[in-house]
Amino acid sequence: MKKVGLGIAAVLALVLLGGFVLNQLGGAARTAEVGDCARISGALDNPQYQAVDCGSEQANVKIAKILQWNEDRCPSGGMDYSTYTGDSKFCLMPNFVQGSCYGQNRETGIAKVDCATKDSVRVAKVLTGSTNGAACGESRAAIFPEPAVTFCLQRGDQQKQ
């Protein structure tokens, strides 16, 4: 179970790296709205923000909240959101898809991978409208309070397909 936690923590750390990258991009997402998705590329060398359809294989983050001028923090009480600051400040969460596996990617930080990939993380369930981590059973719960979403995560490379 300890290795499961380390693999999942590594993937979630990459999501936070995505927030740092987006902070460096200036006004790239001026027209973005809550629920919109984006692809981060060039995460280490030349960060690029590209708005993409949430159903796209390329979408690795979703805008969870756009902070108002008098707000300075993303919602608390769950996983840390990554942020983007340009003309507005966005709270970002991963655009995880149930049944898909994710891993580390030098270009995008986090990307869909084959579940047999070493240290991949499989999204066992996506519980939209819920912050009930107990619903994940033995899976690790990654909870985002706004909008309420719980991702139930497991090691991908140790699952029977």
C-alpha positions in Angstrom: 0.0 0.0 0.0 3.0 2.3 0.7 4.1 2.0 -3.0 0.6 2.8 -4.2 0.6 6.0 -2.2 4.0 7.1 -3.5 3.0 6.5 -7.2 -0.3 8.4 -6.7 1.5 11.2 -4.8 4.0 11.5 -7.7 1.2 11.9 -10.3 -0.6 14.5 -8.1 2.7 16.4 -7.7 2.9 16.7 -11.5 -0.6 18.2 -11.5 0.7 20.9 -9.1 3.7 21.4 -11.4 1.2 22.1 -14.2 -0.1 25.0 -12.0 3.4 26.5 -11.7 3.8 26.2 -15.5 0.5 27.9 -16.1 1.5 30.8 -13.8 4.3 31.5 -16.2 2.2 31.8 -19.3 0.7 35.3 -19.0 -2.7 35.9 -20.6 -3.0 32.7 -22.6 -6.4 31.8 -21.2 -8.3 35.1 -21.1 -11.5 33.7 -22.4 -11.6 30.5 -20.3 -14.6 29.5 -18.3 -15.3 27.1 -15.4 -15.4 23.6 -16.8 -13.1 24.3 -19.7 -10.1 22.1 -20.3 -6.6 22.7 -21.4 -3.4 20.9 -22.5 -0.1 21.9 -21.0 2.9 21.2 -23.2 6.6 22.1 -23.0 6.2 21.9 -19.2 9.9 22.2 -18.5 11.5 24.0 -21.4 8.9 26.2 -23.1 5.5 26.1 -21.4 2.5 26.4 -23.7 -1.2 26.6 -22.7 -3.8 25.3 -25.3 -7.5 25.3 -24.7 -8.9 21.9 -25.8 -12.1 20.0 -25.7 -12.5 18.1 -22.4 -13.1 14.8 -24.3 -9.7 15.2 -26.0 -6.9 12.8 -25.2 -4.8 15.9 -24.8 -6.8 17.6 -22.1 -4.9 17.2 -18.8 -6.4 20.0 -16.6 -9.9 21.4 -16.1 -10.8 24.9 -14.7 -12.6 24.2 -11.4 -13.1 27.8 -10.4 -12.3 31.3 -11.5 -11.4 33.5 -8.5 -13.0 36.9 -8.2 -10.9 40.0 -7.7 -11.4 39.8 -3.9 -10.5 36.1 -3.6 -6.9 35.0 -3.3 -7.2 31.2 -2.6 -8.7 28.2 -4.2 -11.2 26.1 -2.2 -9.7 24.1 0.7 -10.8 20.9 2.3 -9.4 18.5 -0.2 -6.5 18.1 -2.7 -4.6 21.3 -3.5 -5.6 22.9 -6.8 -3.0 24.0 -9.2 -3.4 27.6 -10.3 -3.1 29.8 -13.3 -2.8 33.6 -13.0 -3.2 35.9 -15.9 -6.0 38.4 -16.3 -7.9 36.1 -14.0 -6.8 33.5 -11.5 -8.0 29.9 -12.2 -8.1 27.0 -9.8 -7.3 23.8 -11.8 -7.9 20.2 -11.2 -6.9 17.1 -13.2 -9.1 16.1 -16.1 -9.1 12.4 -15.1 -11.3 10.0 -16.9 -12.7 6.9 -15.2 -10.9 3.7 -16.3 -7.9 5.6 -17.7 -4.4 5.5 -16.4 -2.0 8.4 -16.0 1.7 8.8 -15.6 4.6 11.2 -15.6 5.4 12.9 -18.9 8.3 15.2 -19.5 6.4 17.3 -22.1 3.0 17.7 -20.3 3.7 16.8 -16.7 0.9 14.3 -16.6 -0.6 12.3 -19.5 -2.7 9.3 -20.3 -0.6 6.2 -20.5 -1.2 2.4 -21.0 -2.1 0.9 -17.7 0.8 -1.5 -17.9 3.2 1.5 -17.7 5.4 1.3 -14.6 4.1 3.6 -11.8 0.9 4.5 -13.7 -2.2 5.5 -11.7 -5.6 4.1 -12.7 -8.7 6.2 -12.1 -11.0 3.5 -10.7 -14.0 5.8 -10.2 -14.9 9.5 -10.8 -17.6 10.5 -8.3 -19.0 13.8 -9.6 -20.9 15.8 -7.0 -19.3 13.9 -4.1 -16.6 14.6 -1.6 -17.1 11.2 0.1 -13.6 9.6 0.2 -15.1 6.5 1.9 -16.9 5.7 -1.3 -13.5 4.8 -2.8 -13.1 1.8 -0.5 -9.5 0.6 -0.5 -8.6 3.0 -3.4 -6.9 6.3 -2.6 -9.4 9.2 -2.7 -8.3 12.5 -4.3 -11.1 14.9 -3.3 -11.7 18.3 -4.9 -14.5 20.3 -3.0 -15.4 22.8 -5.8 -16.8 21.5 -8.0 -17.3 18.5 -5.8 -15.4 15.6 -7.4 -13.7 12.6 -5.9 -11.3 10.5 -7.9 -10.7 7.0 -6.6 -7.1 6.1 -7.6 -5.2 2.8 -7.8 -1.9 1.6 -9.1 -2.4 1.0 -12.8 0.5 -1.3 -13.4 -0.7 -3.8 -10.9 -4.4 -4.1 -12.0 -5.8 -7.1 -13.8 -7.3 -5.9 -17.1 
